[in-house]
Amino acid sequence: MQYSASALSFILDSPVPVVFTGSQRSADRPSSDNVMNAVCAVEAAKADHAETLVCMHATQSDDACALHRGTRVRKNHTSRRDAFETVGAEPLGLIDYEAAAEAGADGEAADDAIEWNREPIARGEAADGDDENGDTSAEVGFYPDLDADVELVKFTPGMDPAAWAYLDGKDGVVIEGTGLGHVHTDLIGRIADLVDDGAVVAMTSQCLEGRVCDRVYDTGRDLLDAGVVEAGDTLPGTAK
């Protein structure tokens, strides 16, 4: 779901909410989270914003769902009901389950049930702001031409440069490097070859929290000289 939400954040420029939800526990289990997640997601989709979100349990308790921005969300546990988290920040907002259910039963929008931690994009606005004529009441923009010829590679110690042969001819490569965004020096020549062949090579970090910075150590500076693009705090899956 994190990949779908991230991709749709780039594909759609929507003036209305787009909300993903799911269930960590199946409906036949007493601990199922399906009803609460569904109720909160429906009410989040009726609210006054135009974000692409993932709506899932905020904690193990049945009190609130977290609203995670599609480009910042990651599933960090295999089975917990609060497995989805916003990386590097608080969730964009929280929606109170009881208040959302009451508003839904009354046929009203549950805006008062949502506590925003940051200002969301307002309903009726394009995600990129005003158009060239200053009109913010934009229609849905659809940009489906994402480049699928991009690979995500996780660097590990002892990785053989020859193992990267399958990357030849790719339009792009996203690397999950260590720390500030590093790989072994044996791979730098291989990366330079990919760049020379026309690939965009972007560096992310396995650390997830924090930002890539390849200007601190010699290895990082050598990567920049080879043509690597720093991806900042972009999550690896989002970068791909």
N, CA and C of each residue as an Amber inpcrd file, in Angstrom:
protein
   720
   0.8240000  -1.2060000   0.0000000   0.0000000   0.0000000   0.0000000
   0.8610000   1.2600000   0.0000000   2.0330000   1.1980000   0.6680000
   2.8900000   2.3820000   0.6830000   3.3790000   2.7180000  -0.7210000
   3.6460000   1.6980000  -1.5330000   4.0940000   1.9500000  -2.9000000
   2.9550000   2.5250000  -3.7460000   1.7590000   1.9900000  -3.5700000
   0.6060000   2.4800000  -4.3360000   0.2880000   3.9260000  -3.9820000
   0.3050000   4.2350000  -2.6800000   0.0000000   5.6000000  -2.2480000
   1.0510000   6.5800000  -2.7530000   2.3040000   6.1580000  -2.7180000
   3.3730000   7.0220000  -3.2040000   3.2430000   7.2640000  -4.7010000
   3.0220000   6.1860000  -5.4580000   2.9010000   6.3260000  -6.9110000
   1.7270000   7.2200000  -7.2840000   0.5890000   7.0290000  -6.6200000
  -0.5910000   7.8260000  -6.9540000  -0.3970000   9.2940000  -6.5820000
   0.4490000   9.5580000  -5.5980000   0.7470000  10.9450000  -5.2380000
   1.3960000  11.6900000  -6.3980000   2.1470000  10.9570000  -7.2240000
   2.7850000  11.5670000  -8.3860000   1.8850000  11.5190000  -9.6210000
   1.0780000  10.4720000  -9.7370000   0.2510000  10.2950000 -10.9260000
  -0.9420000  11.2440000 -10.9320000  -1.5370000  11.4740000  -9.7490000
  -2.7240000  12.3230000  -9.6470000  -2.3870000  13.6670000  -9.0140000
  -2.9170000  14.7190000  -9.5990000  -2.9180000  16.0370000  -8.9710000
  -4.3870000  16.3340000  -8.6920000  -4.8340000  15.9100000  -7.5140000
  -6.2680000  15.8530000  -7.2420000  -6.7370000  17.0050000  -6.3640000
  -7.8830000  17.6100000  -6.7040000  -8.4650000  18.6460000  -5.8410000
  -9.3450000  18.0630000  -4.7400000  -9.4370000  16.7350000  -4.6760000
 -10.2400000  16.0590000  -3.6520000  -9.3770000  14.9990000  -2.9720000
  -9.7840000  14.5250000  -1.7990000  -8.9710000  13.5360000  -1.0930000
  -8.9090000  12.1920000  -1.8190000  -7.7710000  11.5380000  -1.6790000
  -7.5980000  10.1450000  -2.0890000  -7.0680000   9.4120000  -0.8590000
  -7.8060000   8.4190000  -0.3800000  -7.4580000   7.7780000   0.8850000
  -7.3600000   6.2670000   0.7020000  -6.2030000   5.7200000   1.0510000
  -5.9880000   4.2750000   1.0630000  -6.2180000   3.7520000   2.4770000
  -6.7680000   2.5600000   2.5710000  -6.8510000   1.8940000   3.8650000
  -6.8070000   0.3940000   3.6520000  -6.7510000  -0.3320000   4.7400000
  -6.6820000  -1.7840000   4.6630000  -6.9170000  -2.3690000   6.0360000
  -6.4740000  -3.5880000   6.2220000  -6.6610000  -4.2650000   7.5000000
  -5.4530000  -5.1380000   7.7800000  -4.9350000  -5.0370000   8.9880000
  -3.8270000  -5.8790000   9.4160000  -4.3160000  -7.2270000   9.9540000
  -5.5580000  -7.2700000  10.3900000  -6.1370000  -8.4990000  10.9450000
  -7.4090000  -8.8250000  10.1650000  -7.5920000 -10.0820000   9.8130000
  -8.7390000 -10.4870000   9.0000000 -10.0470000 -10.3150000   9.7670000
 -11.1420000 -10.2290000   9.0210000 -12.4460000  -9.9100000   9.5980000
 -12.9510000 -10.9860000  10.5530000 -12.4450000 -12.2130000  10.4600000
 -12.9190000 -13.2900000  11.3260000 -12.2090000 -13.3120000  12.6790000
 -11.3300000 -12.3490000  12.9220000 -10.6070000 -12.2960000  14.1900000
 -11.1870000 -11.1960000  15.0740000 -11.3290000 -11.4560000  16.3750000
 -11.8760000 -10.4270000  17.2810000 -11.0580000  -9.1380000  17.2740000
  -9.7830000  -9.2470000  16.9800000  -8.9160000  -8.0650000  16.9920000
  -8.8470000  -7.3650000  15.6380000  -9.7480000  -7.7210000  14.7230000
  -9.6910000  -7.1220000  13.3900000  -9.8290000  -5.6010000  13.4640000
  -9.0640000  -4.9470000  12.6250000  -9.0900000  -3.4810000  12.5580000
  -9.8410000  -2.9870000  11.3320000 -10.5520000  -3.8880000  10.6450000
 -11.1230000  -3.5150000   9.3490000 -12.2170000  -2.4530000   9.4500000
 -13.1270000  -2.5860000  10.4260000 -14.2430000  -1.6440000  10.5120000
 -13.7500000  -0.2470000  10.8650000 -12.9150000  -0.1550000  11.8860000
 -12.4380000   1.1600000  12.3080000 -11.6460000   1.8480000  11.1980000
 -10.7720000   1.1100000  10.5470000  -9.9910000   1.7130000   9.4700000
 -10.8900000   2.1880000   8.3350000 -11.9020000   1.3810000   8.0050000
 -12.8060000   1.7460000   6.9120000 -13.6250000   2.9850000   7.2610000
 -14.1660000   3.0340000   8.4810000 -14.9660000   4.1940000   8.9020000
 -14.1160000   5.4610000   8.8720000 -12.9330000   5.3840000   9.4480000
 -12.0650000   6.5670000   9.4880000 -11.6340000   6.9870000   8.0840000
 -11.3710000   6.0200000   7.2180000 -10.9450000   6.3500000   5.8570000
 -12.0620000   7.0360000   5.0780000 -13.2880000   6.5360000   5.2230000
 -14.4210000   7.1550000   4.5230000 -14.6120000   8.5940000   4.9950000
 -14.5440000   8.7920000   6.3080000 -14.7300000  10.1470000   6.8250000
 -13.5600000  11.0570000   6.4520000 -12.3500000  10.4990000   6.4080000
 -11.1990000  11.2910000   5.9610000 -11.3570000  11.7080000   4.5050000
 -11.9780000  10.8420000   3.7050000 -12.1870000  11.1540000   2.2900000
 -13.2730000  12.2080000   2.0890000 -14.1360000  12.4040000   3.0840000
 -15.1870000  13.4210000   3.0030000 -14.7340000  14.7730000   3.5480000
 -13.5750000  14.8020000   4.1740000 -13.1300000  16.0000000   4.8820000
 -12.5720000  17.0520000   3.9250000 -12.2830000  18.2160000   4.4830000
 -11.8710000  19.3790000   3.6970000 -10.3600000  19.3870000   3.4890000
  -9.9000000  18.5730000   2.5550000  -8.4870000  18.5510000   2.1810000
  -8.3700000  17.8940000   0.8160000  -7.1820000  17.9160000   0.2520000
  -6.9590000  17.3000000  -1.0620000  -5.6530000  16.5130000  -1.0490000
  -5.4560000  15.7450000   0.0170000  -4.2380000  14.9610000   0.1770000
  -4.4370000  13.5290000  -0.3330000  -3.3320000  12.8920000  -0.7010000
  -3.3130000  11.4480000  -0.9240000  -2.7560000  10.8140000   0.3440000
  -3.5830000  10.0120000   1.0170000  -3.2720000   9.5510000   2.3660000
  -3.3880000   8.0400000   2.4960000  -2.7120000   7.5180000   3.5130000
  -2.9580000   6.1750000   4.0240000  -3.5570000   6.3370000   5.4130000
  -4.7090000   5.7170000   5.6310000  -5.4310000   5.8240000   6.9000000
  -5.4480000   4.4560000   7.5760000  -4.6880000   4.3330000   8.6640000
  -4.6170000   3.0790000   9.4150000  -4.5160000   3.3950000  10.9090000
  -4.6400000   2.3650000  11.7420000  -4.5900000   2.5530000  13.1910000
  -3.3790000   3.3950000  13.6050000  -3.6110000   4.3490000  14.5050000
  -2.5190000   5.1710000  15.0250000  -1.7750000   4.4620000  16.1500000
  -2.4930000   3.6320000  16.9130000  -1.9050000   2.8540000  18.0020000
  -2.5350000   1.4680000  17.9640000  -2.1890000   0.6400000  18.9270000
  -2.8100000  -0.6810000  19.0260000  -4.2520000  -0.5910000  19.5220000
  -4.6290000   0.5490000  20.0850000  -5.9750000   0.7300000  20.6240000
  -6.9460000   1.1690000  19.5320000  -8.2370000   1.0360000  19.8230000
  -9.2810000   1.4040000  18.8670000  -9.7880000   2.8160000  19.1280000
  -8.8750000   3.7860000  19.1490000  -9.3090000   5.1470000  19.4590000
  -9.1330000   6.1210000  18.3070000  -8.1190000   5.9370000  17.4770000
  -7.8720000   6.8980000  16.4010000  -7.0700000   6.2480000  15.2880000
  -7.2500000   6.7860000  14.1010000  -6.4320000   6.3850000  12.9600000
  -5.4830000   7.5220000  12.6020000  -4.3100000   7.1510000  12.1450000
  -3.3400000   8.1340000  11.6700000  -3.5420000   8.3630000  10.1790000
  -3.3540000   9.5990000   9.7660000  -3.4400000   9.9720000   8.3570000
  -2.0270000  10.2750000   7.8720000  -1.4980000   9.3620000   7.0710000
  -0.1170000   9.4590000   6.6080000  -0.0770000   9.9610000   5.1670000
   0.7510000  10.9360000   4.8950000   0.9270000  11.4110000   3.5200000
   1.5400000  10.2910000   2.6770000   1.0380000  10.1350000   1.4560000
   1.4110000   8.9950000   0.6280000   2.8880000   8.8700000   0.3250000
   3.6100000   9.9820000   0.2870000   5.0350000   9.9310000  -0.0380000
   5.9230000   9.7400000   1.1810000   5.3290000   9.7410000   2.3870000
   6.1350000   9.6350000   3.6060000   5.7870000   8.4120000   4.4490000
   4.8820000   7.5680000   3.9780000   4.4020000   6.4580000   4.7980000
   5.2150000   5.1970000   4.5140000   5.3640000   4.3780000   5.5670000
   6.0820000   3.1130000   5.4260000   5.4940000   2.1040000   6.4000000
   5.3750000   0.8600000   5.9580000   4.9330000  -0.2100000   6.8440000
   6.1490000  -0.7360000   7.5950000   6.1360000  -0.5730000   8.9210000
   7.3090000  -0.8870000   9.7300000   7.1240000  -2.0890000  10.6480000
   6.0360000  -2.8200000  10.4800000   5.8280000  -4.0370000  11.2600000
   5.0010000  -5.0020000  10.4230000   5.2350000  -6.2940000  10.6230000
   4.5390000  -7.2820000   9.7980000   3.0720000  -7.4270000  10.1490000
   2.7060000  -7.2410000  11.4350000   1.3510000  -7.6040000  11.8380000
   0.6640000  -6.6470000  12.8080000   1.3840000  -5.7180000  13.4200000
   0.7390000  -4.7940000  14.3550000  -0.3240000  -3.9690000  13.6440000
  -1.3480000  -3.6030000  14.3770000  -2.4140000  -2.8060000  13.7720000
  -1.9410000  -1.3860000  13.4570000  -0.9080000  -0.9310000  14.1530000
  -0.3350000   0.3860000  13.8620000   0.9760000   0.2510000  13.0880000
   1.0010000  -0.6960000  12.1600000   2.2320000  -1.0050000  11.4230000
   2.6850000   0.1330000  10.5200000   1.7480000   0.9390000  10.0310000
   2.1020000   2.0170000   9.1030000   2.4680000   3.2760000   9.8850000
   3.5760000   3.8870000   9.4980000   4.0700000   5.0720000  10.1940000
   4.5460000   6.1110000   9.1870000   4.4880000   7.3600000   9.5920000
   5.1020000   8.4330000   8.8200000   6.5710000   8.5170000   9.2130000
   7.4550000   8.4620000   8.2360000   8.8900000   8.4870000   8.5010000
   9.3790000   9.9280000   8.5440000  10.1040000  10.2550000   9.6020000
  10.7380000  11.5600000   9.6970000   9.8650000  12.6700000  10.2300000
   8.6400000  12.3500000  10.6170000   7.7260000  13.3820000  11.1170000
   6.5400000  12.7020000  11.7860000   5.6820000  13.5050000  12.3930000
   4.4120000  12.9920000  12.8760000   3.4960000  12.7250000  11.6840000
   2.4770000  11.8890000  11.8530000   1.4820000  11.7630000  10.7830000
   0.9080000  13.1310000  10.4220000   0.4260000  13.2560000   9.2080000
  -0.1580000  14.5310000   8.7940000  -1.3280000  14.9070000   9.6950000
  -2.0600000  13.8920000  10.1680000  -3.1800000  14.1590000  11.0620000
  -3.6440000  12.8970000  11.7580000  -4.5670000  13.0700000  12.6990000
  -5.2160000  11.9690000  13.4080000  -6.7160000  12.1530000  13.2930000
  -7.4360000  11.0480000  13.1250000  -8.8910000  11.1150000  13.0690000
  -9.4660000  10.2550000  14.1860000 -10.2750000  10.8720000  15.0270000
 -10.8710000  10.1970000  16.1710000 -11.9800000   9.2590000  15.6930000
 -11.8830000   7.9960000  16.0840000 -12.8220000   6.9870000  15.5850000
 -14.2520000   7.2620000  16.0320000 -14.4450000   7.5360000  17.3100000
 -15.8020000   7.7470000  17.8230000 -16.4610000   8.9490000  17.1580000
 -15.7210000  10.0490000  17.0540000 -16.2770000  11.2510000  16.4300000
 -16.5480000  11.0240000  14.9490000 -15.6680000  10.2830000  14.2860000
 -15.8620000   9.9960000  12.8640000 -17.0930000   9.1310000  12.6510000
 -17.2780000   8.1330000  13.5110000 -18.4350000   7.2450000  13.3850000
 -19.7350000   8.0040000  13.6250000 -19.7400000   8.9050000  14.6070000
 -20.9410000   9.6910000  14.8910000 -21.2810000  10.6170000  13.7320000
 -20.2700000  11.2600000  13.1770000 -20.5110000  12.1600000  12.0490000
 -21.0270000  11.3820000  10.8440000 -20.4420000  10.2090000  10.6080000
 -20.8830000   9.3930000   9.4900000 -22.3200000   8.9390000   9.6470000
 -22.7010000   8.5740000  10.8700000 -24.0720000   8.1340000  11.1270000
 -25.0670000   9.2650000  10.9100000 -24.6320000  10.4920000  11.1590000
 -25.5050000  11.6550000  10.9740000 -25.4580000  12.1890000   9.5470000
 -24.6370000  11.5700000   8.7010000 -24.5240000  12.0200000   7.3210000
 -23.7400000  13.3010000   7.1580000 -22.9060000  13.6250000   8.1390000
 -22.1330000  14.8630000   8.0930000 -20.6580000  14.5660000   7.8370000
 -19.9530000  15.5730000   7.3450000 -18.5070000  15.4520000   7.2020000
 -17.8650000  15.5310000   8.5810000 -16.8100000  14.7400000   8.7710000
 -16.2030000  14.6200000  10.1040000 -14.9720000  15.5030000  10.2550000
 -15.0440000  16.7310000   9.7420000 -13.8710000  17.6100000   9.8240000
 -13.4380000  17.8500000  11.2680000 -14.4070000  17.9380000  12.1830000
 -14.0690000  18.1890000  13.5850000 -13.4070000  16.9790000  14.2380000
 -13.5100000  15.8150000  13.6020000 -12.8890000  14.6120000  14.1600000
 -11.4050000  14.5280000  13.8250000 -10.9480000  15.3820000  12.9070000
  -9.5550000  15.3280000  12.4540000  -8.7400000  16.4140000  13.1430000
  -7.6150000  16.0100000  13.6850000  -6.6410000  16.9500000  14.2450000
  -5.4180000  16.9350000  13.3370000  -5.2200000  18.0260000  12.6200000
  -4.0980000  18.1050000  11.6830000  -2.8350000  18.5350000  12.4160000
  -1.7510000  17.8280000  12.1840000  -0.4550000  18.2200000  12.7350000
   0.2590000  19.2340000  11.8490000  -0.0900000  19.2270000  10.5750000
   0.4170000  20.2140000   9.6240000  -0.7280000  20.5970000   8.7030000
  -0.6200000  21.7540000   8.0960000  -1.6930000  22.2430000   7.2280000
  -1.7830000  21.3770000   5.9730000  -2.9370000  20.7680000   5.7190000
  -3.0710000  19.9580000   4.5040000  -3.3870000  20.8290000   3.2950000
  -3.2340000  20.2570000   2.1200000  -3.6940000  20.9190000   0.9050000
  -5.2160000  21.0230000   0.9820000  -5.7520000  22.1970000   0.7140000
  -7.1910000  22.4140000   0.8470000  -7.9580000  21.7650000  -0.3010000
  -9.1280000  21.2540000   0.0140000 -10.0020000  20.6920000  -1.0190000
 -10.2790000  21.7570000  -2.0800000 -10.2250000  21.3420000  -3.3350000
 -10.4640000  22.2670000  -4.4350000  -9.2010000  22.8680000  -5.0040000
  -8.0490000  22.6060000  -4.3500000  -6.7870000  23.1260000  -4.8620000
  -5.9780000  22.0070000  -5.4960000  -5.2680000  22.3610000  -6.5650000
  -4.3140000  21.4190000  -7.1290000  -3.1340000  21.3070000  -6.1850000
  -2.5070000  20.1530000  -6.1620000  -1.3940000  19.9390000  -5.2450000
  -0.2320000  20.8730000  -5.5150000  -0.1010000  21.3250000  -6.7640000
   1.0080000  22.2170000  -7.0920000   0.5880000  23.6880000  -7.0380000
  -0.5570000  23.9670000  -6.4000000  -0.9650000  25.3550000  -6.1980000
  -1.7310000  25.9230000  -7.3760000  -1.6610000  27.2380000  -7.5310000
  -2.4080000  27.9220000  -8.5820000  -1.9420000  27.4790000  -9.9600000
  -2.8770000  27.4830000 -10.9130000  -2.4410000  27.2870000 -12.2840000
  -1.9420000  28.6240000 -12.8250000  -1.5800000  28.6590000 -14.0980000
  -0.9500000  29.8610000 -14.6440000  -1.8970000  31.0560000 -14.6630000
  -3.2070000  30.7980000 -14.5320000  -4.1790000  31.8840000 -14.5080000
  -4.6220000  32.2370000 -13.0940000  -3.9710000  31.6150000 -12.0870000
  -4.3250000  31.8990000 -10.7100000  -5.5450000  31.1570000 -10.2220000
  -6.0290000  30.1810000 -10.9880000  -7.2260000  29.4330000 -10.6180000
  -6.8360000  28.2570000  -9.7400000  -7.3900000  28.2010000  -8.5150000
  -7.0720000  27.1020000  -7.6050000  -8.1470000  26.0260000  -7.5970000
  -9.2360000  26.2160000  -8.3130000 -10.2990000  25.2120000  -8.3620000
 -10.0070000  24.2370000  -9.4950000  -8.9140000  23.5410000  -9.3760000
  -8.4050000  22.7300000 -10.4750000  -9.1890000  21.4340000 -10.6330000
  -9.2030000  20.9260000 -11.8520000  -9.7120000  19.5960000 -12.1060000
  -8.5990000  18.5950000 -11.8110000  -8.9530000  17.3180000 -11.8500000
  -7.9590000  16.2830000 -11.5780000  -6.9210000  16.2610000 -12.6970000
  -5.6590000  16.3640000 -12.3070000  -4.5730000  16.2000000 -13.2630000
  -4.1050000  14.7570000 -13.2420000  -3.8850000  14.1790000 -14.4100000
  -3.5150000  12.7680000 -14.5150000  -2.2070000  12.6670000 -15.2750000
  -1.1770000  12.1440000 -14.6100000   0.1620000  12.0680000 -15.1920000
   0.6800000  10.6310000 -15.0510000   0.2100000   9.7310000 -15.9250000
   0.4940000   8.3020000 -15.7480000   1.8500000   7.8460000 -16.2660000
   2.5990000   8.7400000 -16.8870000   3.8140000   8.3100000 -17.5760000
   5.0180000   8.2210000 -16.6380000   4.8800000   7.4420000 -15.5720000
   6.0270000   7.1750000 -14.7160000   6.9610000   6.1970000 -15.4280000
   8.2440000   6.3920000 -15.2680000   9.2240000   5.5070000 -15.9040000
   9.3390000   4.2280000 -15.0830000   8.9120000   3.1210000 -15.6590000
   8.9490000   1.8340000 -14.9490000  10.3090000   1.1490000 -15.0500000
  11.1940000   1.6950000 -15.8870000  12.4940000   1.0510000 -16.0990000
  13.5170000   1.5680000 -15.0820000  13.1450000   1.4650000 -13.8100000
  13.9810000   1.9380000 -12.7050000  14.0900000   0.8210000 -11.6770000
  15.2950000   0.5680000 -11.2030000  15.5090000  -0.4870000 -10.2110000
  15.9160000   0.1070000  -8.8630000  15.4640000  -0.5440000  -7.7990000
  15.8460000  -0.1870000  -6.4340000  16.8320000  -1.2330000  -5.9380000
  18.0410000  -0.7940000  -5.5550000  19.1180000  -1.7060000  -5.1730000
  19.5470000  -1.4140000  -3.7390000  19.5920000  -2.4450000  -2.9250000
  20.0440000  -2.2970000  -1.5390000  21.5120000  -2.6970000  -1.4560000
  22.3610000  -1.7560000  -1.0540000  23.7790000  -2.0630000  -0.9050000
  24.0170000  -2.8580000   0.3730000  24.8560000  -3.8970000   0.2610000
  25.3100000  -4.6550000   1.4270000  26.8160000  -4.8390000   1.3360000
  27.5110000  -4.9380000   2.4650000  28.9550000  -5.1550000   2.4360000
  29.3110000  -6.4310000   1.6750000  30.3700000  -6.3580000   0.8970000
  30.8140000  -7.5100000   0.1260000  30.0880000  -7.7010000  -1.1880000
  29.2290000  -6.7600000  -1.5550000  28.4800000  -6.8770000  -2.8040000
  29.4310000  -6.8690000  -3.9980000  29.2310000  -7.8080000  -4.9020000
  30.0780000  -7.9520000  -6.0840000  29.6110000  -6.9800000  -7.1630000
  30.4870000  -6.0990000  -7.6540000  30.0770000  -5.1850000  -8.7310000
  29.5090000  -5.9100000  -9.9460000  29.9650000  -7.1420000 -10.1770000
  29.4640000  -7.9020000 -11.3290000  27.9870000  -8.2440000 -11.1810000
  27.5030000  -8.2490000  -9.9320000  26.0890000  -8.5660000  -9.6960000
  25.1740000  -7.4650000 -10.2110000  25.7550000  -6.3120000 -10.5210000
  24.9610000  -5.1900000 -11.0140000  24.8330000  -5.1850000 -12.5360000
  25.2330000  -6.2740000 -13.1700000  25.1760000  -6.3210000 -14.6340000
  23.7500000  -6.1370000 -15.1460000  22.7680000  -6.5950000 -14.3590000
  21.3730000  -6.4900000 -14.8060000  20.8810000  -5.0430000 -14.8610000
  21.6610000  -4.1220000 -14.3010000  21.2670000  -2.7150000 -14.3150000
  21.6330000  -2.0190000 -15.6220000  22.4380000  -2.6670000 -16.4390000
  22.8320000  -2.0640000 -17.7150000  21.6000000  -1.7700000 -18.5680000
  21.5400000  -0.5680000 -19.0970000  20.4330000  -0.1820000 -19.9600000
  19.2310000   0.3740000 -19.2330000  19.2530000   0.3710000 -17.8950000
  18.1330000   0.9240000 -17.1410000  18.1060000   2.4470000 -17.2630000
  16.8980000   3.0050000 -17.1940000  16.7650000   4.4600000 -17.2220000
  17.1630000   5.0840000 -15.8910000  16.9790000   4.3260000 -14.8190000
  17.2970000   4.8620000 -13.5070000  17.6120000   3.7730000 -12.5100000
  18.4140000   4.1240000 -11.5120000  18.7590000   3.2140000 -10.4210000
  18.6710000   4.0000000  -9.1170000  17.9150000   3.4730000  -8.1690000
  17.8470000   4.0500000  -6.8290000  18.6250000   3.1260000  -5.8990000
  19.6200000   3.6770000  -5.2260000  20.4620000   2.8910000  -4.3240000
  20.0780000   3.1860000  -2.8820000  19.8910000   2.1340000  -2.0970000
  19.7750000   2.2740000  -0.6450000  21.1740000   2.1290000  -0.0730000
  21.8140000   3.2480000   0.1870000  23.1620000   3.2160000   0.7210000
  23.1690000   3.1740000   2.2390000  24.3570000   3.1100000   2.8090000
  24.4870000   3.1310000   4.2600000  24.6230000   4.5730000   4.7460000
  24.2430000   4.7970000   6.0030000  24.4740000   6.0830000   6.6470000
  24.0430000   7.2780000   5.8230000  24.9840000   8.1560000   5.5550000
  24.7100000   9.3850000   4.8160000  24.4870000   9.1520000   3.3270000
  24.6280000   7.9000000   2.8910000  24.4160000   7.5720000   1.4830000
  25.6800000   7.0680000   0.8210000  26.1960000   5.9410000   1.3230000
  27.4720000   5.4160000   0.8440000  27.3410000   3.9910000   0.3360000
  28.2810000   3.6100000  -0.5230000  28.4880000   2.2240000  -0.9360000
  29.9900000   1.9680000  -0.8770000  30.3910000   0.7090000  -1.0770000
  31.8190000   0.3970000  -1.1010000  32.4670000   1.0610000  -2.3140000
  33.7000000   1.4700000  -2.1380000  34.3970000   2.1660000  -3.2260000
  34.5310000   1.3080000  -4.4830000  34.4850000  -0.0280000  -4.3340000
  34.5770000  -0.9030000  -5.5040000  33.4110000  -0.6950000  -6.4700000
  32.3120000  -0.1440000  -5.9740000  31.1170000   0.0270000  -6.8040000
  31.0610000   1.3800000  -7.5030000  31.9470000   2.2860000  -7.1350000
  31.8490000   3.6410000  -7.6820000  32.0960000   3.6590000  -9.1850000
  33.0680000   2.8840000  -9.6470000  33.3140000   2.8120000 -11.0880000
  32.1190000   2.2520000 -11.8390000  31.4580000   1.2710000 -11.2300000
  30.2650000   0.6770000 -11.8550000  29.1460000   1.7140000 -11.9540000
  29.0140000   2.5260000 -10.9110000  27.9990000   3.5790000 -10.9130000
  28.3110000   4.6160000 -11.9850000  29.5810000   4.9810000 -12.1090000
  29.9770000   5.9550000 -13.1330000  29.6360000   5.4400000 -14.5250000
  29.8160000   4.1360000 -14.7470000  29.4750000   3.5550000 -16.0530000
  27.9770000   3.6710000 -16.3290000  27.1610000   3.4230000 -15.3050000
  25.7120000   3.5320000 -15.4780000  25.3140000   4.9580000 -15.8430000
  25.9220000   5.9200000 -15.1600000  25.6240000   7.3270000 -15.4480000
  26.0700000   7.6830000 -16.8640000  27.2500000   7.2180000 -17.2440000
  27.7520000   7.5010000 -18.5930000  26.8380000   6.9150000 -19.6660000
  26.1540000   5.8140000 -19.3220000  25.2410000   5.1790000 -20.2740000
  23.8630000   5.8370000 -20.2870000  23.6860000   6.8710000 -19.4630000
  22.4360000   7.6270000 -19.4990000  21.4790000   7.3840000 -18.3590000
  21.8550000   6.5320000 -17.4070000  20.9640000   6.2670000 -16.2760000
  21.0550000   7.3890000 -15.2460000  19.9320000   7.6820000 -14.6150000
  19.9240000   8.5500000 -13.4410000  20.1320000   7.6550000 -12.2230000
  21.1660000   7.9210000 -11.4460000  21.4570000   7.1230000 -10.2560000
  21.2350000   8.0040000  -9.0290000  20.2340000   7.6460000  -8.2320000
  19.8710000   8.4340000  -7.0490000  20.2500000   7.6690000  -5.7900000
  20.7530000   8.3900000  -4.8030000  21.1810000   7.7740000  -3.5470000
  20.1960000   8.0870000  -2.4320000  19.6610000   7.0250000  -1.8130000
  18.8550000   7.1420000  -0.6030000  19.5980000   6.4360000   0.5230000
  19.0110000   6.4370000   1.7120000  19.6800000   5.8170000   2.8550000
  18.8290000   4.7210000   3.4710000  19.4860000   3.6450000   3.8800000
  18.8140000   2.5780000   4.6100000  18.3570000   3.0420000   5.9890000
  18.9100000   4.1440000   6.4630000  18.5640000   4.6420000   7.8020000
  17.1290000   5.1580000   7.8720000  16.5840000   5.6030000   6.7440000
  15.2330000   6.1490000   6.6290000  15.0930000   7.5110000   7.3020000
  15.4650000   7.6230000   8.5710000  15.4190000   8.9240000   9.2360000
  16.6450000   9.7440000   8.8330000  16.4640000  11.0500000   8.6650000
  17.5770000  11.9160000   8.2970000  17.6850000  12.0910000   6.7910000
  18.7520000  12.7510000   6.3730000  18.9430000  13.1010000   4.9670000
  20.2590000  12.5400000   4.4460000  20.2610000  12.2200000   3.1610000
  21.4970000  11.8450000   2.4790000  22.3690000  13.0870000   2.3250000
  23.6500000  12.9140000   2.5880000  24.6080000  14.0030000   2.3530000
  25.9420000  13.3810000   1.9660000  26.2590000  13.4170000   0.6820000
  27.4860000  12.8050000   0.1740000  28.6240000  13.8080000   0.0380000
  28.5490000  14.8830000   0.8070000  29.6170000  15.8890000   0.7480000
  30.4890000  15.8790000   1.9920000  30.2640000  14.9160000   2.8820000
  30.9790000  14.8930000   4.1550000  32.2720000  14.0920000   4.0670000
  32.1990000  12.8950000   3.4830000  33.3500000  11.9940000   3.4300000
  33.8340000  11.8180000   1.9930000  35.0740000  11.3350000   1.8650000
  35.6630000  11.1510000   0.5360000  34.8160000  10.2340000  -0.3380000
  34.3070000   9.1510000   0.2520000  33.5010000   8.2140000  -0.5380000
  32.2790000   8.9100000  -1.1210000  31.6280000   9.7280000  -0.3120000
  30.4660000  10.4530000  -0.8000000  30.8180000  11.4210000  -1.9090000
  31.9210000  12.1250000  -1.7400000  32.3270000  13.0750000  -2.7820000
  32.6950000  12.3480000  -4.0700000  33.2950000  11.1550000  -3.9300000
  33.5960000  10.3550000  -5.1250000  32.3060000   9.9100000  -5.8170000
  31.2850000   9.6030000  -5.0340000  29.9910000   9.2330000  -5.6190000
  29.3810000  10.4060000  -6.3820000  29.4870000  11.5930000  -5.8200000
  28.9800000  12.7750000  -6.5160000  29.7490000  13.0050000  -7.8120000
  31.0580000  12.8150000  -7.7650000  31.8670000  12.9690000  -8.9740000
  31.4780000  11.9390000 -10.0330000  31.0060000  10.7750000  -9.5770000
  30.5810000   9.7230000 -10.5110000  29.2170000  10.0150000 -11.1170000
  28.5250000  11.0270000 -10.5730000  27.2350000  11.4160000 -11.1420000
  26.0290000  11.0630000 -10.3080000  26.2480000  10.6050000  -9.0750000
  25.1270000  10.2520000  -8.2040000  24.3470000  11.5040000  -7.8080000
  23.0260000  11.3660000  -7.7510000  22.1340000  12.4360000  -7.3150000
  21.6890000  12.1340000  -5.8880000  21.8880000  13.0850000  -4.9730000
  21.4250000  12.9080000  -3.5980000  19.9020000  13.0410000  -3.5500000
  19.2480000  12.0750000  -2.9080000  17.7810000  12.0860000  -2.8360000
  17.2590000  12.7160000  -1.5570000  18.1200000  13.3790000  -0.7980000
  17.6710000  14.0720000   0.4060000  17.0580000  13.1190000   1.4100000
  15.8430000  13.4340000   1.8730000  15.1660000  12.5640000   2.8380000
  14.0830000  11.7140000   2.1740000  14.1460000  11.5930000   0.8570000
  13.1620000  10.7870000   0.1350000  13.3040000   9.3170000   0.5090000
  12.1940000   8.6650000   0.8020000  12.2310000   7.2420000   1.1190000
  12.6170000   6.4440000  -0.1230000  13.3390000   5.3350000   0.0530000
  13.7650000   4.5480000  -1.1160000  12.6150000   4.1470000  -2.0340000
  11.5170000   3.6650000  -1.4570000  10.3850000   3.2600000  -2.2810000
   9.7420000   4.4200000  -3.0090000   9.7180000   5.5810000  -2.3780000
   9.1760000   6.7760000  -3.0230000  10.0780000   7.2270000  -4.1610000
  11.3900000   7.1550000  -3.9380000  12.3340000   7.5570000  -4.9840000
  12.1850000   6.6860000  -6.2200000  11.9480000   5.3990000  -6.0240000
  11.7770000   4.5040000  -7.1670000  10.5170000   4.8530000  -7.9480000
